[in-house]
Amino acid sequence: MSAILGRKVGMTTVYDDAGRQTVCTVIEAGPCAVTQVKTGDTDGYEAVQLGFQDKKEKHTTKALAGHFEAAGIGAKKHLAEFRNFGLDVSLGDELGVADVLAEGDTVHVAGTSKGKGFQGVVKRHGFGGVNDRTHGQHNRQRAPGSIGQASDPSRVFKGTRMGGRTGNERVTVKNLRVVRLFPDNNLVLVKGAVPGPKNGILEIRKANA
């Protein structure tokens, strides 16, 4: 399963020859450097590690600086490892979007969703609130209602939907279609929305045929 790292640029709309509208997410995918090639003999499993976006050497730890130097590349901000990598690559190679993807491909896009902080049950789980304002409710419209049991079992079950931290977690959106490629600018347009804010880092994995 070949893959590449990217950055969410924003959203746009494209039209095909028949005039059909498609809402797309614009992703800057690559260029990515191959920072490590793991093998069964040396690491116990096979994988390819990619690095994305340059950063200053002074902001890099000595351990990572040595890691990048061994690969013959500059320091990178983001690293990700992919098993069962479908491409034959070597240490220090640079991958562009056209090396991994083609128009019409199906991809899985993973990223970190927008963090929304502590939210109540109406926003977090879509609860409808308790009754309505016309029936004597004062400040209970967005309350969760009863959460516990009676004297048996006399506790709140684990997993009960309640208020809590919302977002800021890894989310994968599967089976998105690659609509357009712009290799000169390392841009790819995928149909639909992907997780995270603008400039969020994404993992784009090519779905198995």
N, C-alpha and C positions, 0 to 999 in steps of 0.2 A: 504494500500500500504506500505509494509515493506521497509525499507531503511537502508543504512549504509554509514558512511563517510569513505573516503579513500584518498590516496596520489598517484599521478601519478608517476610511476617509470620509464617508458620508453616504447619502442615498441620492438616487437620480431615477429618471424615467427614460426608457428607450422604446422605440417603435419599430416593428418589423415591416416587411414589404407590403403586408396586407393592412397595415395601419393599426395592428393590435398593440395595446400599451402593456409594457412590462415594467413593474417597479423593481429596481435593483439596488444592491449595496455595492459601493465602489470600494475595492480593497487594493492597497498597495502591497503586492505579494513579492517579496524578495527585493533585491538579490540576497540570497542566503549563502553563507560559506559553510562548507563541511568542516566542522571543528573536531570531529572524532568519528572513527569507524570502529565499532565494537564487533568482535568475532567470538565464536564459541570457544576457541582455544585460549584466548587471553582474558575474556570477560564472562564466559559461561553462557552467553547468548549473543544474538546478532542484532545490531541496531545501528542507526546513523544519527549523529547529533549535529544539528544545524544551529548556526548563529545568525542573528538578524540585528541590524542597525549598529552603526559604529558608535564607539564612545571613547573618551580620552583615556590614555594609558594611566594617568595619575589617579583616575577613579577606579582602577582595577586592582584587585588584590594580587599579591605576588604569585599565589598559586594559580589563579586564572591567567595571569600574564604569561606564565610558563606554559600553560595549556595552549594558549593562542599562538605562542611562539613556536611550539612544536608543530603546529599545523601550518605555520608560515603565513599567518594572517594577522590583521590588526584586532584590537579588542572589540568585543561585541556586547551589546546591552542585554540581549535576550537569547537564551539557549533552550532548545527543546530536543527531545530524543524520540525517534520513531522506529519502532520495530517493523520487521517485514518490509523494509524499504524496497520499493519495486525497481529502483534505478541503480545501475552500476556506477558508483561514485568512488572517488579517492580523496584522501585527506588533503584539504586545502582547495578543493574544487569550489566553484561558484555556480549556484543554480539560479536561473531567472524563471519568471513565471511561465514562459513558453517551454522550458525544459520539463515542467511537471504537468501543466494543464493544457487543455485544448478546448475550443468552443464546443459546447454540447456535452462535456463531461459532467458527471454527477459527483458532488463533493459533500463532505461533512465538515462543518465549521464549528470550532470550539473556541470559547472565549470566557471572560469573566463578566457577568452581568452587572448592570448599574447598581450600585449600593444605594439603598433608600433609607437606611437607618432603622430605628425601632418603629414599627408600624402596628396598628391595631388590626383586629380580625376582619374589619370591613375591607380594608385595602389589601391586607395580606392574603386573605382566603376568600374574599368575595361574600362575606356574610351580609344579610339584609338588615341587621339591627333588630331591636326588640320592639315589636308592634310599631306604632307610629305616634306622632305628636298629638293627634286628636283624642287619644284614649288615656289621657292623664299622665303620659310619660313626661318627665321633666328633663333629665339629662341622660337618658338610657338608649337613645336611638342607635348609637354605634357600639353598644356594650356586647360582650360575647354571650351573655345569658348564663344559664346554669352549666357548670363544668364537672361537677362531682356526682357521686352516687349517694344512696341512702346509707343507713348504718351497715349495709352489706353491699359492696366490699369496703365502704367507708374510705375511699381514696380516689384520686384522679388518675385515670388510666394514662400510661405513657403514650405519647403521640397525639394527645388531644390538641386539636387546632386552637391555638391561642396567639396573642400578640407576640412579636419578637422581631429580631433583626431580619430584614428583608433584602434580598439581592446580594451582590458581592460574592457570588459563588460561581463555580464553573458550570457552564451550560453548553451543550452541544446541539446544534440544529442539523439534522440529517437530510440528505437527498435534495440538496439545492443544485440547480442547473447553472452551469457556466454559460452566460449569455454572450459576453464579448471579452476579447483579449486585446490589450494594447501593450505588446512586448517592449516597445521602445521606452515606455514610461513605467513598465512593471506594474501595470494596472489590470485588474480583472473585475468584471461585473458579474455578480451572481444574483439569481432571481430571489427576491424576498429579503427578509431582515435577518441580521445576525446579532449575536449577543454583544453587549458592551457599549460604551460611549464612543464618540469620535476619538481617534488616535489610540483606541484600545488594541492590544496585541491579540492576534488570532492565529489559530492553527488550522490550516486548510488541508484536509486529507482527501485524497482521491478515493472514491468508493470502488470497491472491488467489482470488476465486470461480471 
